[in-house]
Each structure stands twice: as C-alpha cells, then as structure tokens.
C-alpha cells in the first residue's frame, strides 16, 4: 500500500520539476523579466511552486484518485497502462499550453485564459504556422514529453514486477494514507490553508505585480478564468460619491453643432503599438507615412489601449466598453446587454454608418457586436469582391482592402461615419508576394508588416485626396492593441499598452500635441465632439468627466492598473498595490506606495479607481450601460 503512494509522490514530483522547467523557459525567452533583481526572480520561482502544484492537482485529479484503487487491481498490467496514458496525455496538455504561451506572451502581455478556446475559428490554419515560427518551442515540447515518458517509465516499471498474491494489506494503514492523500490534494488544489482558494490575484501580493505572469502558469489561469464569468457588485461609495469621482453619462453642453456635418473615418490598424511609430520615438520606427501625417495632426502623446487583444480593442474603441474582468466583454455572460456605439449616436443624426474588416465574417463575433451595438452596416470577407487577395490566414491584405474601402466610401451618402480595421500586421506577419524586400526588416517579425500597413495607408490617402468628400472628413487613426515590443520601456506594465492616437483634418494641417491621458474609451467622446454632438451619451471613458479627470485603466492578472500620466497606480479590488512616477522611474521599479509625500495622490487615484470599478460592475450586472 505504501508503495502506491511512493509512486504517486514521485510522479507528481516529476510533474512539478517539469513545470518549473517551463517557467524557466518562459523567463529566458521573455527578456522583459530580465530587468528584475535576482531576489524578485527567485521569489517568483518559489511562489510559482504553489500554482504549479494546484494546477497539477486539478489536471491530474483522475490519475491521483486511481492510486486509491485496491492493491491487487493497481498492479494489473492494463491498469498501469491506463495510469501511464492518463499521466502522459494530461502532462502533455500542461506542457503544450505553458509553452504556447511562452511565444504568445510578448504579444498578449499576459497568460492566456479559457478565452483561448474561443479563438479556435480565428486560428484555423495558423497552429501549423505557429509551430513552424516557434520551432524551438515545438522542439522543447517534444523533448519535455519524451523526458516525461522516460522518467515515468523509470518510476513505475517495477510496479509490474510486484507479485500481488504475496502482498498483505494493512487496512488501518491503507485508510490512514488515503486520508492523508485526500488532505494533501485539497490543500494543494486550494493553494494552502487560506479561507479562499488560491487565485491569480494572490501572485501580486506574494511577489510583484509585474511578475504575476511568471509566477502563475497557463493551465492554472485557464482553470481560474472559468470561474470568473460573473461580476460582483461593488459598493465602495454611496451613489452620489461614486458619481462625483466617475460619471458614465457625458454631455458637452458648450458644443454648438456645425452647419455642415463632417464625415469621420476611423482607421484601426492591427497591432499598431506606439513603439513602431517613428514620430513618437525620435524618428526610430517603421511608419514613414504616419510620421508625415503626425506633423499635420492633433496628436495624443499619452494614449492607451484597454486590453491586449483585438476582441478587447474593438468594443472599447467603438462603444467605450472595456474588458475590466478576467475574460473579454464579448466572451462574457453579459455580452447580450444593451450597448451603444459611435454609430448608434450618429445614426440618430442621420449619418450613414458602417464597419469594414477584411477578416472572415464571424471573426471574434465582430459581426454580432456590430449588429448589437448598432455600429452600422457590416462588411467582412464575404462582401469583398476579389477573394484572390486573401492572405491565406486571416483575411484580405491591407493594401487591396484599403483601396476597396476608399472606393466604398465614395459611394456613400454624406455625412458618413465609417470604421475600417486592418489585419496584415498580425502573426504570422506574412507579406504578399512581390513586397518582401520593400520594407525594412527591422528587429522583430512584425516590423516589416507594420511598414506594409503604413504603405497601405499612404496609398489609401493618395486615393482619398482625389475624392470630393476628403476635405470635409476627419480621420482618426489608432491601433487595436500593441504586439511584440523590443525596448524595456514598451515592455513595461504601462508601456505595453501605449498606442498612437492621431486625429487628422485635411483643412487644418497644424500639429497639436496633447499631453492629456486618454484611452480607447475616450475615442467615442472625441468622435462625437468632433461632429458637434451635444446630447447625453454613455461612456466608460474619462473624457468630459468631473474634476478634469483624464485616466486610462486596464485589468490584467486579476488587478487594475490606472494611468494618469505621469503616475501609474495599481489596485487589486481591495487594497493598493503600487504607485509609480514615470518621469523619474520609466521602468516602474520604485514603488512609492509607502512614501508619505504621495499619500494625497494615492487617495485620489484609489477613489477614481474604486468609482470606475463600482460603476462598471454594477451597471453591467444591472444592464444599464446606456444613457437614460
């Protein structure tokens, strides 16, 4: 009987060692973590054992329970084959998800959750390309699977040699060991003796907020994300106090509607992070056309995404709806709530409204979202006339699609509001034949495709200039999120969310640089103001809020990050985690939380954060995400 538990102990020890090797690979292949001290890294590896053990208990639960089997059954050959098969299958899954996130982390900036399975349709045909591009991770996966096979056989091969007829069962010891094992399983799955089971948010308390993604593992995050589909009502303040700090109903009373209504074109460039735009980085970048436009536009110097995925970016930009929860809003339980958009408000002003995306119809449920929030008429891959321009992965290449888009605009009645979302600057970062040497290769795979997307925009504007509607049109250009970044600053917890935000008006070519902090959530308000809209509208953005409050907020790794340049404040829903001053600490290494000189600033940012969380959670739960 004791031998059964020795075998189980050795196999789980093997699983833990392999999990730590996965964490080491994750650490070594993501240079962002190299900036932290040896103590911080060691601390992350130490606490990571808790999350590895918890995930192993959950995933290997059946394998573990089979060790409770009667001893004569346990040593049967077919039973050992079952044990071996279960261990190898589930251990391989643990390895697969951990390693696939190692390559995906530079793009997503966080561990993947259950939403990864919802992307099956979008990633159709891309898994093979991913395995090729990240061949070293594929090789690592195969080697680790082989190592599991090899060492498992060394652990268990003697089990089949035991003569069960000669074994005497001590039932008292058998019951005792089983009780001990059940206790260890429960404590291990819960992550200790805490009243509440271990969650992702605990990692921020145990180490540093910046290291949460290294402390936890992907299977653990997936398991926990399945438990986060429902929001919890918050009551930090009474209603009037919450409204003082954050009011989602906006209105610009001072705006006088123009006599001639302007058109507006919103251009969302796939994965266009701020690091890629030379005008923001002293000329170092891959966007010569956007750089030229920069010098004749209204430019926001501190603009932020609200997430790290397209499924987060689109509703944030068009409906001022963030994903301040464990999963994306469009994947959550509340996705059917009433939700408005820029198109909804402008449709009431007799605007022609539309949304264009060269991806497959149904991608990330964008077509459903567009219909639900009344963005406008939806045009996807199905509506595009020449399928020969398909890139083989995601949809229509940017250059032909933007040419098609500009021709579509010329057919519309004015005034119009139209959105286009590009896609070529996305993994696997493939350029069309004949364009491979036309753009700087750069230092990251995405750089060449950013250059291609920028050139596609140049071609779009060259055609647009010849159209009658051009002079009376405002162009808003931004990215849906950032992707891989090279410099430590843009890999930091706030830097990885920085985006370009440019408003170009052909008849007003003077450059204006704006220091105010804005985010995706403010684009709705900015667009409505641009078009002279002076009626109430609903927005989770800080635009036109009380107290001249201009902030950006993200939710990741189970905590909130509030940015009010130059301050970055983090909050876990209960207590403050950190305060950083970017002007003197751009990499966010010095936590000012305990510095009494910043007590007033911390109180203010905490109140803003709490009010935004309370408003978000309660209104979504109550389905009140619209103006009265």
C-alpha atoms as one frame of an Amber mdcrd trajectory, in Angstrom:
protein
   0.000   0.000   0.000   2.757   2.432   0.934   4.428   1.705  -2.383   1.421
   3.112  -4.271   1.803   6.459  -2.586   5.555   6.468  -3.104   4.930   6.025
  -6.821   2.352   8.823  -6.805   4.724  11.121  -4.938   7.493  10.507  -7.477
   5.227  11.093 -10.472   3.881  14.362  -9.033   7.420  15.422  -8.218   8.245
  14.814 -11.890   5.281  16.988 -12.877   6.478  19.789 -10.572  10.045  19.660
 -11.893   8.799  19.860 -15.470   6.515  22.780 -14.558   9.493  24.665 -13.126
  11.438  23.970 -16.315   8.531  25.507 -18.265   8.729  28.584 -16.039  12.470
  28.803 -16.650  11.889  28.657 -20.421   9.166  31.308 -20.090  11.608  33.507
 -18.167  14.561  33.065 -20.527  12.559  33.650 -23.728  10.827  36.805 -22.479
  13.548  39.442 -21.942  11.089  41.756 -20.164  11.672  39.803 -16.941  15.456
  40.199 -17.061  15.237  43.730 -15.608  14.182  42.457 -12.182  16.541  41.576
  -9.335  17.753  38.065  -8.572  15.705  38.136  -5.374  12.496  39.044  -7.226
  13.047  36.293  -9.790  13.881  33.698  -7.132  10.796  34.771  -5.202   8.661
  34.320  -8.326  10.018  30.812  -8.887   9.456  29.904  -5.237   5.831  31.055
  -5.104   5.290  29.590  -8.557   5.501  26.137  -6.958   2.149  26.793  -5.250
   0.459  27.459  -8.589   2.177  24.527 -10.273   1.056  22.157  -7.532  -2.505
  23.490  -7.604  -2.722  23.131 -11.391  -1.221  19.631 -11.233  -3.824  18.520
  -8.679  -6.660  19.832 -10.841  -5.341  18.422 -14.117  -4.093  15.083 -12.780
  -7.071  14.563 -10.470  -8.233  11.302 -12.075  -4.676   9.960 -12.181  -4.286
  10.719  -8.481  -7.623   9.195  -7.489  -6.778   5.941  -9.270  -3.974   5.495
  -6.744  -6.736   4.851  -4.201  -7.567   1.623  -6.035  -7.298  -1.778  -4.336
  -3.745  -3.002  -4.388  -4.383  -6.128  -6.492  -6.102  -4.043  -9.147  -3.427
  -1.364  -9.036  -0.655  -3.778 -10.123  -2.558  -5.238 -13.061  -0.804  -4.548
 -16.358  -3.829  -2.971 -18.039  -4.355  -0.690 -15.011  -0.766   0.506 -15.241
  -1.313   1.236 -18.940  -4.325   3.380 -18.005  -2.273   5.270 -15.421   0.535
   5.834 -17.884  -1.830   7.045 -20.600  -3.609   9.469 -18.282  -0.361  10.912
 -16.986   1.157  11.401 -20.428  -1.974  12.918 -22.003  -2.616  15.469 -19.272
   1.049  16.212 -18.707   1.440  16.875 -22.443  -1.500  19.284 -22.310   0.102
  21.137 -19.406   3.321  21.418 -21.385   1.550  22.488 -24.576  -0.354  25.375
 -23.005   2.617  26.582 -20.972   4.940  26.603 -23.971   2.465  28.091 -26.431
   2.011  30.997 -24.016   5.775  31.460 -23.871   5.691  32.570 -27.509   2.368
  34.386 -27.216   3.237  36.415 -24.100   5.241  39.155 -25.916   2.074  39.875
 -27.918  -0.625  39.389 -25.283   1.294  40.621 -22.245  -0.481  38.096 -20.004
  -1.143  34.420 -19.511  -3.964  33.039 -21.626  -7.271  32.037 -20.074 -10.218
  29.987 -21.199 -10.835  32.553 -23.955  -8.054  30.840 -25.925 -10.535  28.096
 -26.851 -12.993  30.689 -28.147 -10.405  31.678 -30.779 -10.486  28.261 -32.473
 -12.275  29.640 -35.531  -9.937  32.618 -35.849  -6.788  30.476 -35.560  -7.897
  27.858 -38.065  -4.875  27.079 -40.220  -2.489  29.104 -38.039  -1.463  26.470
 -35.496   0.850  24.804 -38.001   2.440  28.150 -38.873   2.856  28.945 -35.183
   4.675  25.648 -34.625   6.997  26.443 -37.533   7.709  30.037 -36.475   8.363
  28.932 -32.905  10.184  25.755 -33.866  12.402  25.976 -30.784   9.302  25.788
 -28.550   7.983  22.883 -30.623  11.312  21.138 -30.134  11.208  21.923 -26.416
   7.703  20.488 -26.216   8.757  17.227 -27.847  11.849  16.923 -25.642   9.867
  17.516 -22.464   7.210  14.996 -23.500   9.988  12.468 -24.108  11.521  13.309
 -20.701   8.168  12.657 -19.036   7.915   9.333 -20.835  11.462   8.315 -19.906
  11.302   9.202 -16.222   7.770   7.904 -15.746   8.918   4.524 -17.030  11.855
   4.593 -14.603   9.473   5.351 -11.729   6.810   2.742 -12.490   8.493  -0.125
 -14.290   8.988  -2.112 -11.087   5.298  -1.856 -10.279   4.523  -4.573 -12.828
   7.029  -6.942 -11.198   5.229  -6.996  -7.857   3.526 -10.291  -7.037   0.187
  -9.105  -5.688  -0.571 -12.538  -4.208   2.175 -12.082  -1.622   1.090  -8.594
  -0.556  -0.668  -8.277   2.751  -2.971  -5.302   3.171  -2.883  -3.330   6.410
  -6.324  -1.740   6.305  -5.627   0.739   9.078  -2.550   1.992   7.249  -4.441
   1.997   3.948  -7.238   4.149   5.332  -4.734   6.443   7.059  -2.700   7.014
   3.895  -5.866   7.686   1.916  -7.000  10.318   4.412  -3.569  11.935   4.265
  -3.657  11.915   0.480  -7.127  13.492   0.337  -5.993  16.201   2.740  -2.897
  16.958   0.662  -4.983  17.094  -2.519  -7.497  19.532  -1.046  -4.822  21.773
   0.457  -2.744  21.592  -2.719  -5.643  22.448  -5.025  -6.629  25.360  -2.766
  -3.026  26.565  -2.652  -2.647  26.414   1.124  -4.687  26.895   4.276  -6.301
  30.172   3.227 -10.042  30.638   3.689 -10.320  31.434  -0.025  -8.642  29.183
  -2.640  -5.541  30.488  -4.362  -6.276  32.882  -7.249  -4.227  34.801  -9.770
  -4.529  37.965  -7.709  -2.598  36.344  -4.852   0.528  36.343  -7.000   0.605
  40.156  -6.986   0.624  40.125  -3.196   3.219  37.374  -2.880   5.736  38.884
  -5.294   5.382  41.948  -7.563   2.510  42.889  -9.837   4.913  42.939 -12.794
   5.844  39.286 -12.188   2.365  37.779 -11.887   2.550  36.205 -15.337   5.772
  34.450 -14.410   4.555  33.253 -11.023   1.380  31.614 -12.295   1.150  29.106
 -15.120  -1.219  28.952 -18.091  -3.248  25.859 -17.030  -3.863  27.459 -13.620
  -5.008  30.700 -15.253  -7.310  28.766 -17.585  -8.870  26.896 -14.684  -9.426
  30.089 -12.706 -10.754  32.020 -15.697 -13.645  29.554 -15.962 -14.715  30.756
 -12.513 -14.699  34.463 -13.391 -17.663  34.780 -15.737 -19.836  36.726 -13.300
 -19.074  40.151 -11.903 -19.551  41.031  -8.268 -21.454  44.141  -7.261 -19.255
  46.726  -5.559 -20.267  49.321  -3.002 -17.157  51.282  -2.183 -19.174  54.539
  -2.105 -22.736  55.739  -1.970 -24.230  56.719  -5.329 -23.533  60.456  -5.140
 -19.898  59.984  -4.122 -19.334  57.443  -6.883 -20.798  59.886  -9.421 -18.524
  62.638  -8.155 -15.465  60.569  -8.930 -16.789  58.979 -12.102 -19.960  59.633
 -14.091 -20.527  57.438 -17.181 -23.170  59.803 -18.608 -21.350  62.506 -20.569
 -22.624  65.673 -22.201 -20.852  68.562 -23.873 -23.239  71.443 -23.275 -20.875
  74.048 -24.710 -20.718  72.458 -28.168 -22.597  74.227 -30.944 -23.447  71.815
 -33.776 -21.805  72.866 -37.061 -23.912  73.953 -40.015 -22.142  71.424 -42.249
 -21.731  67.998 -40.712 -18.290  66.480 -41.168 -17.629  62.910 -42.229 -15.461
  60.835 -39.958 -13.302  57.835 -40.868 -11.919  55.733 -38.032  -8.879  53.680
 -39.022  -7.878  50.912 -36.598  -4.534  49.376 -37.546  -3.932  45.831 -36.338
  -1.263  45.624 -33.576  -0.071  49.225 -34.099   1.859  49.841 -30.894   3.418
  53.217 -30.159   6.934  51.784 -30.320   6.601  51.239 -34.084   5.730  54.865
 -34.938   8.882  56.884 -35.519   7.330  60.283 -34.801   6.699  59.181 -31.222
  10.230  57.808 -30.817  12.625  60.448 -32.125  12.346  59.141 -35.680  13.054
  55.493 -34.893  10.218  53.427 -36.300   8.654  51.766 -39.318   5.870  54.173
 -40.317   7.204  56.954 -42.590   3.722  57.856 -43.828   2.170  58.097 -40.368
   5.212  60.122 -39.319   4.461  62.638 -42.067   0.794  62.765 -41.034   1.820
  63.248 -37.412   3.263  66.675 -38.186  -0.068  67.930 -39.504  -2.453  66.422
 -36.948  -3.822  66.582 -33.450  -1.642  64.058 -31.629  -2.213  62.482 -28.220
   1.101  61.771 -26.542  -0.276  59.540 -23.793  -2.901  57.295 -25.347  -3.527
  53.760 -24.120  -5.275  50.577 -25.116  -7.633  48.982 -22.632  -6.529  45.439
 -23.436  -4.027  43.386 -25.384  -6.312  41.694 -27.897  -8.474  42.764 -30.816
 -11.557  41.380 -29.091 -10.876  43.883 -26.287  -9.983  46.793 -28.553 -12.964
  46.979 -30.912 -15.758  47.390 -28.314 -13.523  49.710 -26.281 -12.960  51.998
 -29.272 -16.453  51.993 -30.748 -18.606  51.627 -27.615 -16.296  52.823 -24.819
 -16.804  49.359 -23.322 -13.686  47.935 -21.646 -12.987  44.372 -20.535 -12.287
  45.066 -16.872 -12.762  41.422 -15.967 -10.963  38.114 -16.392 -12.325  37.492
 -19.886 -13.163  39.776 -22.786 -16.515  41.543 -22.705 -17.549  39.931 -25.993
 -16.972  36.477 -24.461 -18.590  37.106 -21.095 -22.021  36.289 -19.691 -23.170
  39.908 -20.178 -22.347  40.168 -23.873 -26.055  40.402 -24.728 -26.585  43.572
 -22.667 -27.804  46.716 -24.382 -24.758  48.501 -25.737 -24.487  51.637 -27.833
 -21.694  52.902 -30.068 -20.453  55.868 -32.064 -22.520  54.605 -34.988 -25.628
  54.393 -32.806 -25.407  58.051 -31.776 -24.572  59.304 -35.252 -27.255  57.222
 -36.928 -29.748  59.332 -34.972 -28.100  62.381 -36.536 -28.790  60.913 -39.992
 -25.259  59.695 -40.605 -24.538  56.777 -42.913 -22.645  54.351 -40.641 -20.574
  51.263 -41.469 -17.817  48.912 -40.296 -15.266  47.241 -42.608 -12.952  44.368
 -41.752 -11.272  42.086 -44.262 -11.413  39.101 -41.884 -13.809  36.188 -42.035
 -17.376  37.034 -41.158 -17.880  35.875 -37.591 -14.277  36.514 -36.521 -14.325
  37.173 -32.762 -18.080  37.800 -33.099 -17.394  41.261 -34.513 -20.384  40.996
 -36.824 -22.658  40.164 -33.888 -21.190  43.019 -31.852 -21.632  45.481 -34.734
 -25.287  44.493 -35.038 -25.948  44.530 -31.284 -24.373  47.941 -30.652 -25.685
  49.453 -33.911 -22.231  50.394 -35.203 -23.571  50.331 -38.774 -23.590  48.077
 -41.815 -21.042  45.268 -41.523 -18.702  44.385 -44.394 -16.382  41.393 -43.986
 -14.603  38.843 -46.141 -17.890  37.606 -47.589 -18.655  41.040 -49.047 -15.200
  41.619 -50.536 -15.318  41.153 -54.325 -11.886  39.620 -55.061 -11.051  36.607
 -52.898  -7.684  36.301 -54.659  -6.446  38.973 -52.230  -6.914  36.569 -49.301
  -3.673  36.302 -47.316  -4.143  32.587 -46.621  -4.598  33.120 -42.880  -6.703
  35.983 -41.553  -8.359  37.745 -44.481  -7.748  40.376 -47.159  -4.356  42.036
 -47.381  -4.255  45.659 -46.236  -3.274  47.372 -49.475  -6.084  45.974 -51.671
  -8.564  46.157 -48.806  -7.909  49.831 -48.080  -8.187  50.570 -51.795 -11.554
  48.815 -51.767 -12.543  50.716 -48.620 -11.836  54.136 -50.132 -13.894  53.231
 -53.197 -16.729  52.161 -50.896 -16.610  55.499 -49.073 -17.056  57.332 -52.347
 -20.349  55.516 -52.886 -21.835  56.609 -49.569 -24.197  59.486 -48.941 -22.794
  62.223 -46.745 -22.381  62.744 -43.868 -20.933  59.321 -43.070 -19.116  57.632
 -40.232 -17.140  54.555 -41.228 -14.648  52.312 -39.469 -12.015  50.110 -41.077
  -9.982  47.527 -39.178  -6.845  46.230 -40.947  -5.249  42.819 -40.366  -1.933
  42.209 -42.169   0.282  43.293 -39.247  -0.677  40.177 -37.299   1.113  36.890
 -36.753   2.289  35.122 -38.877   3.414  38.513 -40.298   3.346  37.421 -43.918
   3.841  39.938 -46.739   2.233  39.430 -50.148   4.458  38.155 -52.930   6.467
  40.909 -54.527   6.591  43.047 -51.362   9.095  41.065 -49.310  12.014  43.487
 -49.837  10.077  46.757 -49.988  10.086  47.454 -46.240  12.750  47.472 -43.502
  13.034  44.035 -41.951  13.589  45.563 -38.512  14.438  43.519 -35.472  11.069
  41.854 -34.836   8.936  39.870 -37.324   6.094  42.391 -37.024   8.178  45.361
 -38.167   8.073  44.567 -41.872   4.295  44.151 -41.806   3.876  47.433 -39.940
   5.829  49.024 -42.793   3.463  47.365 -45.259   0.379  48.574 -43.354   1.833
  52.094 -43.284   2.363  51.987 -47.050  -1.197  50.732 -47.494  -2.346  53.825
 -45.583  -0.213  56.013 -47.871  -1.972  54.521 -50.874  -5.370  54.947 -49.202
  -4.803  58.657 -48.558  -3.396  59.201 -52.056  -6.694  57.966 -53.494  -8.834
  59.686 -50.849  -7.310  63.085 -51.663  -8.852  62.917 -55.105 -12.376  62.387
 -53.758 -14.931  65.143 -53.223 -15.636  64.137 -49.621 -11.997  64.262 -48.492
 -11.728  67.908 -47.403 -14.816  67.602 -45.209 -13.612  64.438 -43.450 -11.823
  63.888 -40.151  -9.574  60.829 -39.893  -8.936  59.189 -36.524  -6.065  56.678
 -36.562  -5.077  54.302 -33.777  -4.195  50.649 -33.109  -6.373  47.979 -31.553
  -3.519  46.958 -29.208   0.243  46.694 -29.209   2.073  43.483 -30.048   5.663
  42.433 -29.508   7.879  45.195 -28.183  11.634  45.420 -28.164  12.614  48.067
 -25.620  12.248  47.645 -21.871  10.044  50.751 -21.650   7.439  49.422 -24.080
   7.581  46.013 -22.404   6.706  47.520 -19.016   3.258  47.196 -17.469   2.170
  50.594 -18.742   4.371  50.833 -21.840   2.901  47.715 -23.430  -0.482  49.483
 -23.578   0.769  52.682 -25.220  -0.677  53.402 -28.658  -0.623  56.163 -31.247
  -3.771  58.269 -31.461  -3.838  60.774 -34.295  -6.694  62.995 -35.497  -6.043
  64.346 -38.976  -8.134  67.101 -40.562  -7.082  67.873 -44.159  -8.156  71.501
 -43.906  -6.344  72.125 -40.613  -2.759  70.909 -41.126  -1.239  72.384 -37.938
   0.324  69.933 -35.483  -1.055  69.962 -31.938   0.432  67.726 -29.279  -1.856
  66.918 -26.348  -0.417  65.758 -23.017  -3.774  64.661 -21.549  -4.064  60.961
 -20.717  -6.636  59.241 -22.928  -7.521  55.677 -23.849  -9.578  53.707 -26.327
 -12.595  54.506 -24.181 -12.262  58.225 -24.983 -12.439  57.833 -28.759 -16.236
  57.689 -28.663 -16.346  61.049 -26.878 -13.676  62.565 -29.108 -15.514  61.470
 -32.246 -18.854  62.834 -31.046 -17.272  66.132 -30.065 -15.613  66.359 -33.459
 -19.007  66.078 -35.096 -20.745  68.573 -32.833 -22.794  66.083 -30.801 -24.120
  67.859 -27.686 -26.584  65.303 -26.316 -26.016  62.845 -23.437 -24.064  59.704
 -24.248 -22.779  56.737 -22.253 -19.064  56.010 -21.911 -16.736  54.257 -19.506
 -14.046  56.659 -20.678 -12.849  59.556 -18.562 -13.462  62.091 -21.322 -15.621
  65.022 -20.096 -15.759  63.632 -16.541 -15.811  65.573 -13.278 -12.680  67.042
 -11.713 -10.889  67.256 -15.063 -10.181  63.543 -14.616  -8.347  62.052 -17.556
  -7.139  58.495 -16.970  -6.692  55.131 -18.628  -7.397  51.844 -16.876  -6.618
  48.222 -17.673  -7.387  44.953 -15.919  -4.938  42.084 -16.175  -3.628  39.326
 -13.940  -6.561  39.984 -11.596  -5.681  43.588 -10.735  -6.432  47.048 -12.069
  -3.892  49.484 -13.436  -4.863  53.168 -13.527  -2.701  55.570 -15.507  -2.879
  59.313 -15.051   0.315  60.475 -16.635   2.921  60.511 -15.178   1.502  58.305
 -12.410   0.700  54.598 -12.599  -1.419  53.157  -9.787  -2.319  49.503  -9.225
  -5.202  48.139  -7.143  -6.373  44.576  -6.541 -10.007  45.375  -5.793  -9.398
  45.604  -2.067  -6.104  47.348  -1.470  -3.457  49.416  -3.199  -0.548  47.507
  -4.705   1.685  50.242  -6.053   2.306  53.784  -7.242   4.983  54.696  -9.776
   6.183  58.018 -11.180   7.128  57.594 -14.834   9.082  60.824 -15.205  11.739
  59.556 -12.788  11.096  55.804 -12.954  10.091  54.884 -16.510  10.519  51.139
 -15.916   8.379  51.181 -12.753  10.955  49.741 -10.381  10.431  52.064  -7.400
   7.123  51.586  -5.602   6.082  54.856  -3.914   3.124  53.370  -2.078   4.693
  53.819   1.361   6.107  57.281   0.616   4.033  59.745   2.689   4.769  62.531
   0.192   2.359  60.812  -2.216  -0.423  59.983   0.257  -2.841  62.545  -1.208
  -2.170  61.378  -4.761  -2.711  57.737  -3.757  -6.022  58.565  -2.078  -7.232
  60.413  -5.169  -6.241  57.649  -7.594  -7.727  54.999  -5.315 -11.050  56.862
  -5.225 -11.117  57.206  -9.010 -10.298  53.517  -9.454 -12.926  52.366  -6.971
 -15.580  54.587  -8.551 -14.804  53.238 -12.018 -14.898  49.614 -10.829 -18.142
  50.151  -8.917 -19.789  51.868 -11.867 -18.589  49.222 -14.329 -19.546  46.158
 -12.309 -22.907  47.392 -11.092 -24.103  48.837 -14.386 -23.114  45.753 -16.365
 -24.813  43.464 -13.837 -27.948  45.647 -13.986 -27.792  46.038 -17.790 -27.617
  49.838 -17.546 -24.780  50.564 -19.941 -26.647  53.304 -21.771 -27.841  56.850
 -21.142 -31.341  57.427 -19.666
